[in-house]
Amino acid sequence: MAKKTVYVSDLSGKEIAEGRGAKIRITFEDARSGSYEIDATAEEAHELGEKGRKVGRRGRKPKGADA
């Protein structure tokens, strides 16, 4: 018997298609407030992200990137 996991957006209640989902993590400066994680469609995440600012990727650049 096979099982299928269905993800539903916490914002709109719509089903999230395979490969079209996003997780939005909200953290507070006051660590005691904890954090929240929201499942959303890619379109909803882009819409929310446009209201903020883009953050660069963390970590080292690959070896060939300096050239």
trRosetta pair geometry for C-beta under 8 A, 3 or more apart (Angstrom, degrees):
i j d omega theta_ij theta_ji phi_ij phi_ji
6 15 6.0 -46 -177 -138 108 109
7 15 7.2 110 80 -162 53 62
7 16 4.2 -38 96 48 105 119
7 21 5.7 8 101 -98 153 149
7 39 5.7 -130 -175 176 110 144
8 13 6.3 -5 172 -159 112 41
8 14 7.0 173 -154 89 73 25
8 15 5.7 -47 -102 -100 72 50
8 16 6.6 -169 -101 -6 16 88
8 39 7.2 85 79 99 42 130
9 12 4.7 18 94 45 136 83
9 13 6.2 -54 72 -3 86 14
9 14 5.1 17 21 53 121 72
9 15 7.8 -124 -5 -67 84 4
9 16 5.7 123 -53 -59 79 98
9 39 6.2 -141 -122 113 39 82
9 40 5.1 55 -141 -130 97 47
9 41 5.3 -41 -81 -24 131 84
9 44 6.3 106 -149 9 138 158
10 38 4.7 -123 59 -156 137 83
10 39 5.2 111 -15 51 99 72
10 40 6.5 -67 40 -68 82 73
11 38 6.7 61 -46 173 93 128
11 40 5.2 31 3 -112 122 104
11 44 5.2 162 62 -170 150 151
12 40 7.9 88 8 -140 92 80
12 41 7.3 -24 31 2 128 115
12 44 6.5 -146 -14 -79 116 142
14 41 6.6 -12 81 -41 117 130
16 20 6.2 -162 -178 85 78 84
16 21 4.3 59 166 -88 140 101
16 39 6.7 -105 -26 159 151 107
16 40 7.6 130 -93 142 128 18
16 41 5.4 -168 -116 -89 87 73
17 20 4.2 31 68 31 95 129
17 21 7.7 -169 63 -44 48 79
17 41 7.7 51 19 -130 81 103
20 41 6.0 -2 136 -156 98 83
20 42 4.9 -97 -173 -3 68 115
21 39 6.5 -23 -166 -166 117 90
21 40 7.3 138 -160 80 68 38
21 41 6.5 -70 -110 -117 51 39
21 42 6.7 -91 -71 -46 4 78
22 39 7.8 144 79 -158 46 47
22 40 5.3 -31 69 73 93 86
22 41 7.0 33 19 129 94 16
22 42 5.3 116 -29 -98 113 53
22 44 7.5 -161 49 71 119 84
22 45 3.6 -25 79 -44 157 159
23 37 5.8 -9 -175 -171 105 101
23 38 7.1 148 -161 73 54 46
23 39 6.2 -29 -103 -99 69 57
23 40 7.7 144 -104 24 21 78
24 37 7.1 154 78 -157 49 49
24 38 4.3 -16 59 58 102 101
24 40 5.7 25 -11 8 115 126
24 45 5.9 -168 -64 -118 106 94
24 48 6.6 4 -113 87 149 153
25 35 6.3 11 -177 168 90 123
25 36 7.3 165 -154 86 47 50
25 37 5.2 -13 -103 -104 73 79
25 38 7.9 -166 -72 20 30 70
26 35 6.1 170 86 -163 55 73
26 36 4.4 1 53 55 108 95
26 37 7.6 -161 21 -73 71 35
26 38 7.3 43 -11 -9 106 106
27 35 4.4 -21 -98 -109 71 115
28 31 7.3 -177 82 -81 84 24
28 33 4.0 -9 55 69 153 135
28 34 7.4 45 23 61 115 38
28 35 7.0 -159 6 -89 76 65
30 33 4.8 78 88 -12 98 108
31 34 7.9 64 172 -65 47 26
40 44 4.1 -117 177 87 116 124
40 45 4.9 144 93 -56 123 85
40 48 7.5 19 128 5 173 135
41 44 4.8 93 54 7 80 102
41 45 7.0 -147 92 -6 41 88
42 45 5.7 -57 -148 38 32 113
42 46 6.4 34 154 -20 66 105
43 46 5.8 -52 -148 35 30 110
43 47 6.4 33 153 -21 63 107
44 47 5.6 -54 -149 35 32 115
44 48 6.5 27 155 -13 65 105
45 48 5.9 -56 -148 40 31 106
45 49 6.0 33 154 -22 66 112
46 49 5.5 -57 -141 39 29 114
46 50 6.5 40 157 -31 63 100
47 50 6.1 -47 -155 20 27 113
47 51 7.9 27 148 -18 54 99
48 51 6.0 -56 -169 24 42 112
48 52 7.4 20 145 -5 69 106
49 52 5.9 -67 -156 41 44 103
49 54 7.7 55 172 -87 107 71
61 65 4.1 -109 163 68 116 146
61 66 6.9 124 100 -53 134 75
62 65 4.9 109 61 -23 77 109
63 66 7.7 -54 176 9 38 102
64 67 6.2 -38 -173 13 62 117
